[in-house]
Amino acid sequence: MKNLSPRQKDILKLVEERKNVSIEDLRQIIGISQATAYREIQDLSQMDLVAKIPGGISQVEHTSTRCVQCRRETNARTTFIIEQKDGKKLTACCSHCGLMALANNSNASTAMTVDFVYGKMLNVSQAWYVLNSHVVLCCSPSILSFSNQDDATRFTQGFGGEVADFPTTQRRLNQLMTLIQL
């Protein structure tokens, strides 16, 4: 999980085990004050990792309409799907989030993305990507997927950006996100 404290990870583990956890349970099991419990609940709820319920928190049911990375609604035009070895499918709202989730998922067996022009599914390793175009449908830096290099290049002529294959896109996204974090 992204930037969670050890205490927040403990809370999430407890919620995963019990489904619903009261404030009193958090105080006793995690060993925190009531005020700290409320602060942690607020933070985890804002990250959409738990749902607030009267007197405590509940496990959030993740649906395929929410991005596994940023929790935004997915868009059929930019969807990115990661299938894990256990058959579970993770859906991301865009190639930016999908590539970030893929980089952090050692259990992935396949990954598919949608061609921005034609709307057809394609293997992420065979796609061409346009990074940092003026078209930002979702997350930033923008990454749009194309089934061939020619379409990606033509797109950049009108909307800017850089064309890259899968490995280069992974490296560039990592570089761009590192720069943003500094």
C-alpha positions as CSV (number, residue, x, y, z in Angstrom):
1,M,0.0,0.0,0.0
2,K,1.2,3.5,-0.8
3,N,2.7,5.5,2.0
4,L,0.8,3.8,4.9
5,S,2.2,3.9,8.4
6,P,2.9,0.6,10.2
7,R,-0.2,1.4,12.4
8,Q,-2.4,2.0,9.4
9,K,-1.2,-1.3,7.9
10,D,-2.1,-3.0,11.2
11,I,-5.6,-1.5,11.1
12,L,-6.1,-2.6,7.6
13,K,-5.0,-6.1,8.5
14,L,-7.5,-6.2,11.4
15,V,-10.3,-4.9,9.1
16,E,-9.4,-7.6,6.5
17,E,-9.7,-10.3,9.2
18,R,-12.9,-9.1,10.9
19,K,-14.6,-7.1,8.1
20,N,-16.0,-4.6,10.7
21,V,-13.9,-3.1,13.5
22,S,-15.2,-0.8,16.3
23,I,-13.4,2.2,17.8
24,E,-13.1,0.2,21.0
25,D,-11.5,-2.7,19.2
26,L,-9.0,-0.4,17.6
27,R,-8.1,1.1,21.0
28,Q,-7.6,-2.2,22.7
29,I,-6.0,-4.3,19.9
30,I,-3.9,-1.7,18.2
31,G,-3.3,0.2,21.5
32,I,-4.2,3.7,20.5
33,S,-6.3,6.5,22.0
34,Q,-9.8,7.3,20.8
35,A,-8.6,10.5,19.2
36,T,-5.8,8.6,17.3
37,A,-8.3,6.0,16.2
38,Y,-10.6,8.7,14.7
39,R,-7.7,10.3,12.9
40,E,-6.5,7.0,11.4
41,I,-10.1,6.2,10.4
42,Q,-10.4,9.6,8.7
43,D,-7.1,9.1,6.8
44,L,-7.9,5.6,5.7
45,S,-11.4,6.5,4.7
46,Q,-10.1,9.4,2.6
47,M,-7.8,7.0,0.8
48,D,-10.9,4.8,0.2
49,L,-9.3,1.9,2.0
50,V,-12.0,1.6,4.7
51,A,-15.6,2.7,5.0
52,K,-16.8,4.6,8.0
53,I,-19.7,2.9,9.9
54,P,-21.4,4.0,13.1
55,G,-18.9,3.3,15.9
56,G,-16.1,2.1,13.7
57,I,-15.0,1.0,10.2
58,S,-15.8,-1.6,7.7
59,Q,-14.0,-3.3,4.8
60,V,-14.4,-1.5,1.4
61,E,-15.8,-3.7,-1.3
62,H,-13.6,-3.1,-4.3
63,T,-15.5,-3.2,-7.6
64,S,-14.2,-3.3,-11.1
65,T,-15.6,0.2,-11.7
66,R,-13.0,1.7,-9.4
67,C,-9.3,2.1,-10.2
68,V,-7.1,-0.2,-8.1
69,Q,-4.5,2.6,-7.9
70,C,-6.3,6.0,-7.5
71,R,-9.8,4.8,-6.8
72,R,-11.4,6.9,-9.5
73,E,-14.2,5.5,-11.7
74,T,-12.8,3.6,-14.7
75,N,-13.4,4.7,-18.2
76,A,-14.0,2.2,-21.0
77,R,-11.8,4.2,-23.3
78,T,-8.8,4.0,-21.1
79,T,-9.2,0.9,-19.0
80,F,-6.2,-1.2,-18.0
81,I,-6.7,-4.7,-16.7
82,I,-4.2,-6.8,-14.7
83,E,-5.0,-10.5,-14.4
84,Q,-3.2,-12.1,-11.5
85,K,-2.0,-15.7,-11.3
86,D,-4.9,-16.6,-9.0
87,G,-7.4,-15.4,-11.6
88,K,-8.3,-12.2,-9.8
89,K,-8.6,-9.2,-12.1
90,L,-7.5,-5.7,-11.1
91,T,-8.8,-2.7,-13.1
92,A,-7.1,0.6,-13.5
93,C,-8.7,3.8,-14.9
94,C,-5.8,4.5,-17.3
95,S,-2.4,3.4,-18.5
96,H,-0.7,5.7,-15.9
97,C,-2.4,3.9,-13.0
98,G,-2.3,0.5,-14.7
99,L,1.5,0.7,-15.2
100,M,2.0,1.9,-11.6
101,A,-0.1,-1.0,-10.3
102,L,1.6,-3.5,-12.6
103,A,5.1,-2.4,-11.3
104,N,4.0,-3.1,-7.8
105,N,2.3,-6.5,-8.5
106,S,4.5,-9.5,-8.4
107,N,1.4,-11.8,-8.9
108,A,0.5,-10.5,-12.4
109,S,0.2,-13.0,-15.2
110,T,-1.2,-10.8,-18.0
111,A,-2.2,-7.2,-18.5
112,M,-4.4,-5.6,-21.2
113,T,-5.1,-2.0,-22.1
114,V,-7.5,-0.3,-24.5
115,D,-6.4,1.3,-27.8
116,F,-7.3,5.0,-27.4
117,V,-8.4,5.3,-31.1
118,Y,-10.2,2.0,-31.8
119,G,-11.2,0.9,-28.4
120,K,-9.9,-2.7,-28.8
121,M,-8.1,-4.6,-26.1
122,L,-4.4,-5.3,-26.5
123,N,-1.6,-6.8,-24.6
124,V,0.3,-4.0,-22.7
125,S,3.7,-5.3,-23.9
126,Q,2.6,-4.9,-27.5
127,A,1.1,-1.4,-27.1
128,W,2.6,1.9,-28.0
129,Y,2.1,4.8,-25.5
130,V,1.9,8.5,-25.7
131,L,3.2,10.2,-22.6
132,N,2.6,13.7,-21.5
133,S,0.2,14.8,-24.3
134,H,-2.1,17.8,-24.0
135,V,-5.0,15.3,-23.6
136,V,-5.3,14.5,-19.9
137,L,-8.4,12.3,-19.4
138,C,-7.5,11.1,-16.0
139,C,-4.2,10.9,-14.1
140,S,-1.1,13.0,-14.7
141,P,1.3,12.5,-16.3
142,S,-1.1,11.4,-19.0
143,I,-0.4,8.1,-20.8
144,L,-2.6,6.9,-23.7
145,S,-2.3,3.5,-25.3
146,F,-2.3,2.7,-29.0
147,S,-2.1,-0.5,-31.0
148,N,0.6,0.7,-33.4
149,Q,3.4,3.3,-33.5
150,D,2.0,5.1,-36.5
151,D,-1.3,6.0,-34.8
152,A,0.6,7.1,-31.6
153,T,2.9,9.3,-33.7
154,R,0.1,10.9,-35.6
155,F,-1.7,11.6,-32.3
156,T,1.4,13.5,-31.0
157,Q,1.4,15.7,-34.1
158,G,-1.9,17.2,-33.0
159,F,-1.7,16.8,-29.2
160,G,2.0,16.7,-28.3
161,G,3.7,14.1,-26.1
162,E,6.3,11.5,-26.7
163,V,5.8,8.0,-28.2
164,A,7.4,5.0,-26.5
165,D,7.1,1.3,-26.3
166,F,6.2,-0.7,-23.2
167,P,9.6,-0.9,-21.5
168,T,10.5,2.7,-22.2
169,T,7.1,3.9,-21.0
170,Q,7.6,2.0,-17.7
171,R,11.0,3.7,-17.2
172,R,9.7,7.1,-18.2
173,L,6.7,6.9,-15.9
174,N,9.0,5.9,-13.0
175,Q,11.3,8.9,-13.8
176,L,8.4,11.3,-14.1
177,M,6.8,10.1,-10.8
178,T,10.2,10.3,-9.1
179,L,10.6,13.9,-10.3
180,I,7.1,14.8,-9.1
181,Q,7.7,13.4,-5.6
182,L,10.9,15.5,-5.1
